[in-house]
Amino acid sequence: MNALHQHLFDSYRAAQRAEPAPPAPGTHDLAVLRAARDHRRFEAVLAGRPATGRLRFALRVALRRRLNARAC
């Protein structure tokens, strides 16, 4: 059973009980991702690391190392 089937069962059950229907699958996905990102940034600040740009910086350093290794 996938998320859509479960949603249909829950919607049917809610209609039988005169309750509000549950949100559709994927409705809050972006909010969850934003919350995870904010938590990761918060933890980085508490640890004394930069809160933003860490992935881009790491990729830039790795690319520079690779280019320098080829030049030698």
C-alpha positions in Angstrom: 0.0 0.0 0.0 1.4 3.4 -0.9 0.7 6.8 0.5 -2.1 7.5 -1.9 -4.0 4.4 -0.9 -3.5 5.2 2.7 -4.8 8.7 2.1 -7.9 7.3 0.4 -8.6 5.0 3.3 -8.2 7.7 5.8 -10.4 10.1 3.8 -13.1 7.5 3.6 -12.9 6.8 7.3 -13.0 10.5 8.1 -16.1 10.9 5.9 -17.8 8.0 7.7 -17.1 9.6 11.1 -18.0 13.2 10.0 -14.4 14.3 10.7 -12.2 16.6 8.6 -10.3 14.9 5.9 -6.5 14.5 6.4 -4.1 16.6 4.3 -3.0 15.1 1.0 0.3 13.3 0.8 3.2 15.7 0.3 1.3 18.8 1.6 3.9 19.5 4.3 7.1 18.2 2.6 8.6 21.7 2.0 7.9 22.8 5.6 9.6 19.7 6.9 12.7 20.3 4.7 12.9 23.9 5.8 12.7 22.9 9.4 15.5 20.4 9.0 17.6 23.0 7.2 17.0 25.5 10.0 17.8 23.0 12.7 21.1 22.1 10.9 22.0 25.7 10.7 21.2 26.3 14.3 23.4 23.3 15.3 26.2 24.7 13.2 26.0 28.1 14.9 26.1 26.4 18.4 29.1 24.4 17.3 30.9 27.6 16.1 30.8 26.7 12.4 29.5 28.9 9.6 25.8 28.5 9.2 25.5 29.0 5.5 27.5 28.1 2.4 29.2 25.1 3.8 28.4 22.7 1.0 29.5 25.1 -1.7 32.7 25.8 0.2 33.4 22.1 0.6 32.8 21.5 -3.1 35.1 24.4 -4.0 37.9 23.1 -1.8 37.6 19.6 -3.3 37.7 20.9 -6.8 40.8 23.0 -6.1 42.5 19.9 -4.6 41.7 17.9 -7.6 42.9 20.5 -10.0 46.1 21.0 -8.1 46.8 17.3 -8.0 46.5 17.2 -11.8 48.8 20.1 -12.3 51.7 18.4 -10.4 
